[in-house]
Amino acid sequence: MKNKKGFIATSVIYAFFLMFLMMMVIVLAQSVNNRVLVRAVKDDIRDEMENNDSLVNITLENRTYTVGEVVSYAAESWQVIQNKTSSVVLMLNRGLSQTEIESYIRAYATDSMYFGTCSGANCQVRECLTSDTGGEYCYISGSLYRRPMWNPTVAEIQDQNYGQTLPSVSTRGWFSAHQYLQRALEANKLVQMTFSDGFKNNTSYVRLPLSTEVSGNPVFSTTTPFHLVNAASANQINIYSNGTVSRVTLSTAAYVRPVIEVVKG
């Protein structure tokens, strides 16, 4: 009789234990399912935010824009420098920051060979180095210099006559790393521009302002002086400052304000 009671007691204990395990399994399964559902919802929201043009603003209204007008595009503020029939040319409404420039030219703002004045969110960088460091960039050292080009070929660099400018390196690096501008590029919202750097024609989705676009126009007087893409001569560059385009030495420092061309609509 005692054995029978012991068996019954043991059976009841095991039954409760199995019920407990089943309840734990159900709770854990529900918890895992909830986490999966929450993660799926988060992923859907993230995808929606990243792919929704209205949220990242990679589409511009199809209208006439005024030179100097400030517009928002790709999570940045821009100034209109040219209105066209089916597109609009925009210049970044700030200079590239110290952190942004340092990331692309791999130099610190404390190095005066590369940088001029850095303050707040904007930082001035030289067009060419003040001395030769192996020919990576254009430079000036006494009477020796490389001609500043937007994007020289390897052969052009190796022949010792041409060198890539620091503003060019900074601008193209910034554009390549900008997730919203890259999304706009993938969506065919940007126009490939053809322009001269003073020595040869280039094609790119990003550049610096041209002298003809800003010369004599005081509406771009904020964040000046800034670099222009076209060099004045073999040993001089152009910069814009308060409505005036000036010829200055190769080592002059100024702000870097990238330019893009955006399809309307």
C-alpha positions in Angstrom: 0.0 0.0 0.0 2.8 2.3 0.9 4.5 1.6 -2.5 1.3 2.4 -4.3 1.0 5.7 -2.4 4.7 6.5 -3.2 4.1 5.7 -6.9 1.1 8.0 -7.0 3.0 10.8 -5.2 5.9 10.5 -7.6 3.6 10.5 -10.6 1.9 13.7 -9.4 5.3 15.4 -8.9 6.5 14.4 -12.4 3.2 15.5 -13.8 3.5 18.9 -12.2 7.2 19.0 -13.3 6.2 18.2 -16.9 3.5 20.9 -16.8 6.0 23.4 -15.5 8.5 22.5 -18.3 5.7 22.8 -20.9 4.7 26.2 -19.5 8.4 27.4 -19.5 8.7 26.2 -23.1 5.6 28.1 -24.1 6.7 31.3 -22.4 10.2 31.1 -24.0 8.7 30.4 -27.4 6.4 33.4 -27.0 9.2 35.6 -25.9 11.4 34.5 -28.9 8.5 35.1 -31.2 7.8 38.5 -29.8 11.5 39.5 -30.2 11.4 38.3 -33.8 8.3 40.3 -34.4 9.7 43.4 -32.8 13.0 43.1 -34.8 11.0 42.6 -38.0 9.0 45.8 -37.2 12.2 47.7 -36.5 13.7 46.5 -39.8 10.6 47.5 -41.7 10.6 51.0 -40.1 14.4 51.4 -40.8 14.0 50.2 -44.5 11.0 52.5 -44.9 13.0 55.5 -43.5 16.0 54.7 -45.7 14.1 54.1 -48.9 11.4 56.8 -48.5 12.4 59.7 -50.7 10.2 62.1 -48.6 12.1 61.3 -45.5 15.7 61.5 -46.8 14.6 64.2 -49.3 16.4 63.1 -52.4 13.8 64.6 -54.8 13.6 68.3 -55.6 10.4 70.1 -56.6 10.1 70.8 -60.3 10.0 74.6 -60.3 12.2 77.6 -61.0 14.9 78.3 -58.4 16.5 81.6 -57.6 20.3 81.9 -57.4 21.3 82.2 -53.8 18.1 80.5 -52.6 18.7 78.0 -49.7 17.1 74.5 -50.2 17.3 71.3 -48.2 18.5 68.2 -50.0 19.9 64.8 -48.8 19.9 66.0 -45.2 22.1 69.0 -46.0 21.5 72.7 -46.6 22.5 74.0 -50.1 22.6 77.3 -52.0 21.3 77.4 -55.6 24.1 78.6 -57.9 22.4 77.9 -61.2 18.9 77.1 -62.3 18.4 75.0 -65.4 15.3 73.8 -67.3 15.3 70.2 -65.9 18.0 70.4 -63.1 19.4 72.8 -60.5 23.1 73.3 -59.5 23.6 73.4 -55.7 26.5 74.4 -53.5 26.8 73.1 -50.0 25.7 75.9 -47.6 28.7 75.3 -45.3 32.4 74.4 -45.5 33.5 70.8 -45.0 34.4 70.3 -41.3 37.7 69.6 -39.8 36.7 65.9 -39.1 35.5 65.4 -42.7 38.7 66.9 -44.3 41.0 65.0 -41.9 39.3 61.8 -42.8 40.0 62.1 -46.5 43.5 63.7 -46.7 44.7 61.8 -43.6 46.2 64.8 -41.9 45.4 66.6 -38.7 44.3 70.2 -38.7 47.3 71.1 -36.5 49.5 70.5 -39.6 49.8 74.0 -41.2 51.3 72.4 -44.3 47.8 71.2 -45.1 45.4 73.5 -43.1 44.6 77.1 -42.6 42.1 78.3 -40.0 39.6 75.9 -38.5 36.8 77.2 -36.4 33.5 75.6 -35.4 32.0 73.4 -38.0 34.0 74.8 -40.9 37.7 74.3 -41.7 40.0 75.9 -44.3 42.3 73.7 -46.2 45.1 74.7 -48.6 44.8 74.0 -52.4 48.3 72.6 -52.5 50.9 71.6 -49.8 53.4 74.2 -48.7 56.2 71.6 -49.3 56.8 68.4 -51.1 55.9 65.1 -49.3 56.6 62.7 -52.1 54.2 64.1 -54.7 50.9 62.8 -53.4 49.3 66.2 -53.7 50.2 69.3 -55.7 52.6 71.4 -53.7 54.7 74.6 -53.7 58.2 74.8 -52.5 60.1 77.9 -53.6 59.9 78.0 -57.4 59.0 74.3 -57.6 55.3 73.4 -58.0 52.9 70.9 -59.4 50.0 72.2 -61.5 46.8 71.8 -59.5 44.3 69.4 -61.1 41.0 68.0 -60.0 41.7 64.4 -60.7 45.0 63.8 -62.5 45.9 60.4 -63.9 48.7 58.3 -62.5 50.8 59.2 -65.5 50.1 62.9 -65.0 51.3 62.6 -61.4 54.3 60.6 -62.2 55.6 63.0 -64.9 56.0 65.5 -62.0 54.0 68.2 -63.7 50.6 67.8 -62.1 49.2 67.0 -58.7 45.8 66.4 -57.1 44.5 69.3 -55.0 43.5 68.9 -51.3 40.0 70.3 -51.9 39.5 67.7 -54.7 40.5 64.8 -52.4 38.3 66.2 -49.6 35.3 66.8 -51.9 35.3 63.5 -53.6 35.9 61.6 -50.4 33.0 63.4 -48.7 30.7 62.7 -51.6 31.5 59.0 -51.7 30.9 58.6 -48.0 27.6 60.6 -47.9 24.9 57.9 -47.7 22.0 60.1 -48.8 23.9 61.5 -51.8 24.9 57.9 -52.8 21.2 57.0 -52.5 20.3 59.9 -54.7 23.0 58.8 -57.2 21.5 55.2 -57.2 18.1 56.7 -57.8 19.4 58.7 -60.9 18.6 62.0 -59.2 22.0 63.5 -59.8 23.5 64.7 -63.1 27.1 63.9 -64.1 28.8 67.3 -64.8 31.5 68.1 -67.3 33.9 70.9 -66.2 37.4 72.2 -66.7 39.9 72.5 -63.8 42.0 74.9 -65.9 44.1 72.2 -67.5 41.7 69.5 -68.7 38.0 68.5 -68.8 36.6 66.3 -66.1 33.4 64.4 -65.6 32.0 63.9 -62.0 28.9 63.9 -59.9 30.6 66.4 -57.5 32.9 69.3 -58.0 33.7 72.8 -56.6 32.1 76.0 -57.9 33.3 77.5 -61.2 34.5 81.1 -61.3 31.7 82.0 -63.8 29.0 80.7 -61.4 29.9 82.9 -58.5 31.9 85.9 -59.8 30.4 89.2 -58.9 27.6 87.6 -56.9 27.4 88.7 -53.3 24.7 86.2 -52.2 27.4 83.6 -51.5 29.2 85.8 -49.0 28.6 83.4 -46.1 31.4 80.9 -45.3 34.1 82.6 -47.4 36.7 82.5 -48.8 36.1 79.2 -50.6 37.9 77.3 -53.3 36.9 77.2 -56.9 37.5 74.2 -59.2 39.3 76.0 -62.1 42.9 77.1 -61.5 43.9 80.6 -62.7 47.2 79.5 -64.1 50.0 77.0 -63.6 51.0 78.5 -60.3 47.9 80.4 -59.2 44.4 79.3 -58.1 41.0 81.0 -57.9 39.1 81.6 -54.7 35.8 83.4 -54.0 35.5 86.0 -51.2 32.5 88.3 -50.7 31.4 88.6 -54.3 34.9 88.7 -55.8 37.0 86.0 -57.5 40.7 86.5 -56.9 43.9 84.9 -58.1 46.0 83.7 -55.2 49.0 81.5 -54.5 48.8 77.7 -54.7 49.2 77.3 -50.9 46.2 79.6 -50.1 43.8 78.1 -47.6 40.0 78.4 -48.0 36.8 76.6 -47.3 35.6 73.6 -49.3 32.0 73.8 -50.5 31.0 70.9 -52.8 28.7 71.3 -55.7 26.2 68.9 -57.2 23.6 69.0 -59.9 20.1 67.6 -59.1 17.3 66.5 -61.4 14.1 68.4 -60.8 11.0 66.4 -59.9 
